[in-house]
Amino acid sequence: MDSSRRGPLGQGATDAVPETIATYLRLRGLEPSAAAVRRRRWRGAVDDENAPFTPGRDPKGLGDALSDLTRESGWVPQLAREDLVLQWEDVAGEDTARHAQPVALSDGILTIRCDSTAWAKQLQLMRSHILSQILSRHPDAEVTAVRFVGPDVPSWKWGPRAIPGRGPRDTYG
C-alpha cells in the first residue's frame, strides 16, 4: 500500500480513526481502532428520547407549549391575579368598576379601593356575590376574601411604629 494513502496510525485511509479520537484513546491507554469507533458511534446514535415516531414527539401548538411553560414555572397564580385585575370590569360590572378598583392582593385578601365610603359600604353588602364571581372566573388567583376601603385619608393609628394616643393636633391648621 502506498505510504501517502496511509492514516496517522499506519492504517489505510478508509479505516483511519479521526486524530482527536485516536489521541483520546491513546491517553486513556486504549488501542485506537476503526471498529471500536464504529461501535461507539452506534451506541451513541440510539437515543430513545429523540427517536422519531415515538410517543410524545408530535408537534404541539404554541398555546399548549406556553401553558406547559407557565404551569412548570409556577406562574399560573400570578397570571391569574393579573387577569383578575385586567378583567375587573367584567367581574364587578361596568358601573361598579368605575367607582372601585383593586389595589392589592396579599395573603389571599383582595383589597379594593372605592371612590367614597358609600360605595365601600354598598360593596361590603355585595361581598359574597363579588367573591363568588371572582372564584368562578379566576379560581387560580387564590383569592379567599375581599376587603373594601374608602378614599385615602391620612391615619396615624396603624403601622409597625404606631404610638397609642390622640395623634397630631395642629398639623392641618
GROMACS elastic network, one bead per residue, 0.5 to 0.9 nm:
[ bonds ]
;  ai    aj funct       b0    kb
    1     4     6  0.86849   500
    1     5     6  0.74234   500
    1     6     6  0.77824   500
    1    12     6  0.81604   500
    2     5     6  0.55557   500
    2     6     6  0.69321   500
    3     6     6  0.52873   500
    3     7     6  0.86678   500
    3    10     6  0.84997   500
    4     7     6  0.83195   500
    4    13     6  0.89799   500
    5    11     6  0.87955   500
    5    12     6  0.64179   500
    5    13     6  0.55551   500
    5    14     6  0.87646   500
    6     9     6  0.78400   500
    6    10     6  0.56314   500
    6    11     6  0.55656   500
    6    13     6  0.51169   500
    6    14     6  0.86858   500
    6    16     6  0.80604   500
    7    10     6  0.53816   500
    7    11     6  0.52261   500
    7    12     6  0.56610   500
    7    14     6  0.82479   500
    7    15     6  0.79952   500
    7    16     6  0.53914   500
    7    17     6  0.79591   500
    8    11     6  0.72103   500
    8    13     6  0.86011   500
    8    16     6  0.74404   500
    8    17     6  0.84019   500
    8    18     6  0.88729   500
    8    19     6  0.75002   500
    9    12     6  0.86676   500
    9    16     6  0.74669   500
    9    17     6  0.81854   500
    9    22     6  0.84770   500
    9    32     6  0.85201   500
   10    13     6  0.87759   500
   10    16     6  0.84231   500
   11    14     6  0.82847   500
   11    15     6  0.64481   500
   11    16     6  0.59412   500
   11    17     6  0.86830   500
   12    15     6  0.53756   500
   12    16     6  0.60648   500
   13    16     6  0.51131   500
   13    17     6  0.87590   500
   14    17     6  0.88598   500
   15    33     6  0.81889   500
   15    34     6  0.57317   500
   15    35     6  0.84808   500
   16    19     6  0.85024   500
   16    33     6  0.78203   500
   16    34     6  0.62809   500
   17    20     6  0.83720   500
   17    21     6  0.67542   500
   17    22     6  0.60886   500
   17    32     6  0.70751   500
   17    33     6  0.64476   500
   17    34     6  0.53375   500
   17    37     6  0.72382   500
   18    21     6  0.55063   500
   18    22     6  0.61643   500
   18    23     6  0.86581   500
   18    34     6  0.88406   500
   19    23     6  0.60023   500
   19    24     6  0.85302   500
   20    23     6  0.52297   500
   20    24     6  0.62813   500
   20    25     6  0.87115   500
   21    24     6  0.50487   500
   21    25     6  0.61272   500
   21    26     6  0.85604   500
   21    32     6  0.77646   500
   21    37     6  0.81012   500
   22    25     6  0.51195   500
   22    26     6  0.61107   500
   22    27     6  0.86189   500
   22    31     6  0.81695   500
   22    32     6  0.53775   500
   22    33     6  0.80150   500
   23    26     6  0.51028   500
   23    27     6  0.61866   500
   23    28     6  0.86449   500
   23    32     6  0.83597   500
   24    27     6  0.51791   500
   24    28     6  0.62881   500
   24    29     6  0.87075   500
   24    30     6  0.86519   500
   24    32     6  0.87841   500
   25    28     6  0.50556   500
   25    29     6  0.62167   500
   25    30     6  0.50419   500
   25    31     6  0.64323   500
   25    32     6  0.57755   500
   26    30     6  0.55200   500
   26    31     6  0.64552   500
   26    32     6  0.69131   500
   27    30     6  0.75251   500
   28    31     6  0.89063   500
   32    35     6  0.87800   500
   32    36     6  0.72888   500
   32    37     6  0.79349   500
   33    36     6  0.54944   500
   33    37     6  0.66079   500
   33    38     6  0.89334   500
   34    37     6  0.50994   500
   34    38     6  0.62302   500
   34    39     6  0.87072   500
   35    38     6  0.50720   500
   35    39     6  0.62269   500
   35    40     6  0.86269   500
   36    39     6  0.51063   500
   36    40     6  0.61549   500
   36    41     6  0.86099   500
   37    40     6  0.50669   500
   37    41     6  0.61229   500
   37    42     6  0.85775   500
   38    41     6  0.51375   500
   38    42     6  0.61616   500
   38    43     6  0.87146   500
   39    42     6  0.51420   500
   39    43     6  0.63109   500
   39    44     6  0.86837   500
   40    43     6  0.52118   500
   40    44     6  0.61993   500
   40    45     6  0.86163   500
   41    44     6  0.50659   500
   41    45     6  0.60337   500
   41    46     6  0.89311   500
   42    45     6  0.51373   500
   42    46     6  0.67616   500
   43    46     6  0.57467   500
   43    47     6  0.85790   500
   44    47     6  0.71527   500
   46    50     6  0.86574   500
   46    51     6  0.76830   500
   47    50     6  0.56203   500
   47    51     6  0.60093   500
   48    51     6  0.51600   500
   48    52     6  0.86641   500
   48    54     6  0.80411   500
   49    52     6  0.87357   500
   49    54     6  0.80826   500
   49    57     6  0.88548   500
   50    54     6  0.81874   500
   50    57     6  0.80832   500
   51    54     6  0.62792   500
   51    57     6  0.84632   500
   52    55     6  0.88588   500
   52    57     6  0.70722   500
   53    56     6  0.85992   500
   53    57     6  0.66240   500
   53    58     6  0.80026   500
   54    57     6  0.59482   500
   54    58     6  0.84352   500
   55    58     6  0.73825   500
   56    59     6  0.84528   500
   57    60     6  0.88214   500
   60    63     6  0.82241   500
   60    64     6  0.62555   500
   60    65     6  0.65186   500
   61    64     6  0.52856   500
   61    65     6  0.63448   500
   61    66     6  0.87399   500
   62    65     6  0.50766   500
   62    66     6  0.61407   500
   62    67     6  0.85894   500
   63    66     6  0.51396   500
   63    67     6  0.61123   500
   63    68     6  0.85684   500
   64    67     6  0.51533   500
   64    68     6  0.61450   500
   64    69     6  0.85762   500
   65    68     6  0.51698   500
   65    69     6  0.61979   500
   65    70     6  0.87512   500
   66    70     6  0.61550   500
   66    71     6  0.85331   500
   67    70     6  0.51662   500
   67    71     6  0.60710   500
   67    72     6  0.85144   500
   67    76     6  0.86644   500
   68    71     6  0.51884   500
   68    72     6  0.60352   500
   68    73     6  0.84371   500
   69    72     6  0.52567   500
   69    73     6  0.59824   500
   69    74     6  0.85150   500
   69    75     6  0.84999   500
   70    73     6  0.51487   500
   70    74     6  0.60634   500
   70    75     6  0.50538   500
   70    76     6  0.59307   500
   70    79     6  0.86694   500
   71    74     6  0.52642   500
   71    75     6  0.62661   500
   71    76     6  0.58680   500
   72    75     6  0.78719   500
   72    76     6  0.89538   500
   73    76     6  0.81891   500
   74    77     6  0.73895   500
   74    78     6  0.83338   500
   75    78     6  0.54405   500
   75    79     6  0.61074   500
   75    80     6  0.85850   500
   76    79     6  0.52412   500
   76    80     6  0.60866   500
   76    81     6  0.86888   500
   76   140     6  0.68034   500
   76   141     6  0.80637   500
   77    80     6  0.50496   500
   77    81     6  0.62474   500
   77    82     6  0.87183   500
   77   139     6  0.88569   500
   77   140     6  0.52110   500
   77   141     6  0.50074   500
   77   142     6  0.68742   500
   78    81     6  0.51303   500
   78    82     6  0.63369   500
   78    83     6  0.87166   500
   78   140     6  0.84658   500
   78   141     6  0.69168   500
   79    82     6  0.50029   500
   79    83     6  0.61795   500
   79    84     6  0.86133   500
   79   140     6  0.85773   500
   79   141     6  0.77610   500
   80    83     6  0.50074   500
   80    84     6  0.61957   500
   80    85     6  0.88131   500
   80   138     6  0.61628   500
   80   139     6  0.78525   500
   80   140     6  0.56795   500
   80   142     6  0.84834   500
   81    84     6  0.50182   500
   81    85     6  0.64597   500
   81    86     6  0.87096   500
   81   105     6  0.81390   500
   81   138     6  0.77524   500
   81   140     6  0.77928   500
   81   142     6  0.80352   500
   81   143     6  0.85860   500
   82    85     6  0.52438   500
   82    86     6  0.61948   500
   82    87     6  0.85527   500
   82   141     6  0.83831   500
   83    87     6  0.58576   500
   83    88     6  0.81959   500
   83   138     6  0.77950   500
   83   141     6  0.85477   500
   84    87     6  0.52136   500
   84    88     6  0.57367   500
   84    91     6  0.78927   500
   84   102     6  0.89481   500
   84   134     6  0.75710   500
   84   137     6  0.83019   500
   84   138     6  0.65819   500
   84   141     6  0.74614   500
   85    88     6  0.51623   500
   85    89     6  0.86177   500
   85   101     6  0.82748   500
   85   102     6  0.65731   500
   85   103     6  0.86794   500
   86    89     6  0.78908   500
   87    90     6  0.54216   500
   87    91     6  0.64953   500
   87    92     6  0.88567   500
   88    91     6  0.50505   500
   88    92     6  0.59759   500
   88    93     6  0.77961   500
   88    94     6  0.88522   500
   88    97     6  0.67122   500
   88   101     6  0.76115   500
   88   102     6  0.77398   500
   89    92     6  0.54406   500
   89    93     6  0.51650   500
   89    94     6  0.53052   500
   89    95     6  0.83021   500
   89    96     6  0.76753   500
   89    97     6  0.51186   500
   89    98     6  0.81013   500
   89   101     6  0.89777   500
   90    93     6  0.54523   500
   90    94     6  0.70471   500
   90    97     6  0.84580   500
   91    94     6  0.87933   500
   91    97     6  0.86372   500
   91   130     6  0.73264   500
   91   133     6  0.60846   500
   91   134     6  0.64997   500
   91   137     6  0.76803   500
   92    95     6  0.81683   500
   92    96     6  0.59287   500
   92    97     6  0.60345   500
   92   100     6  0.88362   500
   92   130     6  0.64308   500
   92   133     6  0.78285   500
   92   134     6  0.86323   500
   93    96     6  0.54458   500
   93    97     6  0.59685   500
   93    98     6  0.87567   500
   94    97     6  0.51921   500
   94    98     6  0.64770   500
   95    98     6  0.54178   500
   95    99     6  0.70278   500
   95   100     6  0.89847   500
   96    99     6  0.54044   500
   96   100     6  0.59983   500
   96   101     6  0.86753   500
   96   119     6  0.84604   500
   96   123     6  0.85289   500
   97   100     6  0.51295   500
   97   101     6  0.62164   500
   98   101     6  0.76236   500
   98   115     6  0.87211   500
   99   113     6  0.84089   500
   99   114     6  0.56823   500
   99   115     6  0.52637   500
   99   116     6  0.80273   500
   99   119     6  0.72295   500
  100   112     6  0.62943   500
  100   113     6  0.55219   500
  100   115     6  0.62986   500
  100   116     6  0.89490   500
  100   119     6  0.77271   500
  100   120     6  0.81228   500
  100   123     6  0.89246   500
  100   148     6  0.86559   500
  101   111     6  0.86325   500
  101   112     6  0.54545   500
  101   113     6  0.55262   500
  101   114     6  0.66585   500
  101   115     6  0.88662   500
  102   105     6  0.80388   500
  102   110     6  0.69818   500
  102   111     6  0.58655   500
  102   113     6  0.62257   500
  102   114     6  0.88386   500
  103   110     6  0.77945   500
  103   111     6  0.58211   500
  103   112     6  0.56395   500
  103   113     6  0.63719   500
  104   109     6  0.80335   500
  104   110     6  0.59020   500
  104   111     6  0.50939   500
  104   112     6  0.72053   500
  105   108     6  0.63985   500
  105   109     6  0.55395   500
  105   111     6  0.61351   500
  105   143     6  0.78578   500
  106   109     6  0.54742   500
  106   110     6  0.68066   500
  106   111     6  0.83642   500
  106   143     6  0.87814   500
  107   110     6  0.85101   500
  107   142     6  0.87037   500
  107   143     6  0.82331   500
  107   144     6  0.84334   500
  108   141     6  0.83662   500
  108   142     6  0.57930   500
  108   145     6  0.64025   500
  108   146     6  0.85098   500
  109   142     6  0.88027   500
  109   143     6  0.59897   500
  109   144     6  0.59886   500
  109   146     6  0.55555   500
  109   147     6  0.67837   500
  110   143     6  0.64819   500
  110   144     6  0.79267   500
  110   145     6  0.62741   500
  110   147     6  0.60222   500
  110   148     6  0.84623   500
  111   145     6  0.87205   500
  111   146     6  0.60410   500
  111   148     6  0.59289   500
  111   149     6  0.72697   500
  112   120     6  0.85252   500
  112   146     6  0.74104   500
  112   147     6  0.61161   500
  112   149     6  0.62178   500
  112   150     6  0.86405   500
  113   116     6  0.87394   500
  113   120     6  0.77160   500
  113   147     6  0.86261   500
  113   148     6  0.60537   500
  113   149     6  0.50311   500
  113   150     6  0.58952   500
  113   151     6  0.67001   500
  113   152     6  0.84674   500
  114   117     6  0.70435   500
  114   118     6  0.85506   500
  114   119     6  0.59905   500
  114   120     6  0.55527   500
  114   123     6  0.88120   500
  114   148     6  0.69539   500
  114   149     6  0.60716   500
  114   150     6  0.50480   500
  114   151     6  0.61139   500
  115   118     6  0.83518   500
  115   119     6  0.66698   500
  115   120     6  0.78356   500
  115   149     6  0.89935   500
  115   150     6  0.64019   500
  115   151     6  0.56610   500
  116   119     6  0.53485   500
  116   120     6  0.64429   500
  116   121     6  0.87970   500
  116   149     6  0.86156   500
  116   150     6  0.53141   500
  116   151     6  0.57089   500
  117   121     6  0.60980   500
  117   122     6  0.85446   500
  117   149     6  0.74126   500
  117   151     6  0.69715   500
  118   121     6  0.51797   500
  118   122     6  0.61900   500
  118   123     6  0.86221   500
  118   150     6  0.80805   500
  119   122     6  0.50663   500
  119   123     6  0.60768   500
  119   124     6  0.84883   500
  119   148     6  0.88546   500
  119   150     6  0.76829   500
  120   123     6  0.52293   500
  120   124     6  0.61415   500
  120   125     6  0.88197   500
  120   148     6  0.54484   500
  120   149     6  0.58697   500
  120   150     6  0.56676   500
  120   151     6  0.89594   500
  121   124     6  0.50329   500
  121   125     6  0.65354   500
  121   126     6  0.88926   500
  121   148     6  0.78165   500
  121   149     6  0.86744   500
  121   150     6  0.85693   500
  122   125     6  0.52652   500
  122   126     6  0.66132   500
  122   127     6  0.88340   500
  123   127     6  0.59393   500
  123   130     6  0.82651   500
  123   148     6  0.70723   500
  124   128     6  0.84488   500
  124   146     6  0.86004   500
  124   147     6  0.77771   500
  124   148     6  0.65052   500
  125   128     6  0.78662   500
  125   129     6  0.89434   500
  126   129     6  0.54959   500
  126   130     6  0.63211   500
  126   131     6  0.86659   500
  127   130     6  0.52578   500
  127   131     6  0.60117   500
  127   132     6  0.85351   500
  127   145     6  0.86865   500
  127   146     6  0.68399   500
  127   147     6  0.83685   500
  127   148     6  0.87529   500
  128   131     6  0.51224   500
  128   132     6  0.60572   500
  128   133     6  0.85796   500
  128   146     6  0.87760   500
  129   132     6  0.52052   500
  129   133     6  0.62551   500
  129   134     6  0.87490   500
  130   133     6  0.50806   500
  130   134     6  0.62731   500
  130   135     6  0.87028   500
  130   146     6  0.82120   500
  131   134     6  0.50669   500
  131   135     6  0.61537   500
  131   136     6  0.85856   500
  131   143     6  0.80911   500
  131   144     6  0.79150   500
  131   145     6  0.69853   500
  131   146     6  0.66649   500
  132   135     6  0.50810   500
  132   136     6  0.60561   500
  132   137     6  0.85254   500
  133   136     6  0.52564   500
  133   137     6  0.60869   500
  133   138     6  0.82251   500
  134   137     6  0.53366   500
  134   138     6  0.55486   500
  134   139     6  0.71951   500
  134   141     6  0.84863   500
  134   143     6  0.76148   500
  135   138     6  0.53953   500
  135   140     6  0.82370   500
  135   141     6  0.80642   500
  135   142     6  0.81839   500
  135   143     6  0.71628   500
  135   144     6  0.83610   500
  136   139     6  0.60113   500
  138   141     6  0.56222   500
  138   142     6  0.81582   500
  138   143     6  0.85601   500
  139   142     6  0.63664   500
  139   143     6  0.77306   500
  140   143     6  0.81958   500
  143   146     6  0.76915   500
  149   152     6  0.83538   500
  150   153     6  0.86055   500
  155   158     6  0.71307   500
  156   159     6  0.77402   500
  156   162     6  0.66699   500
  156   163     6  0.82631   500
  156   167     6  0.66931   500
  156   168     6  0.84263   500
  157   162     6  0.60819   500
  157   163     6  0.75332   500
  157   164     6  0.74295   500
  157   165     6  0.85707   500
  157   166     6  0.88999   500
  157   167     6  0.78945   500
  158   161     6  0.78520   500
  158   162     6  0.55591   500
  158   163     6  0.85224   500
  159   162     6  0.53818   500
  163   167     6  0.82007   500
  164   167     6  0.78643   500
  166   169     6  0.80158   500
  168   171     6  0.61919   500
  169   172     6  0.77732   500
  169   173     6  0.85113   500
  170   173     6  0.54478   500
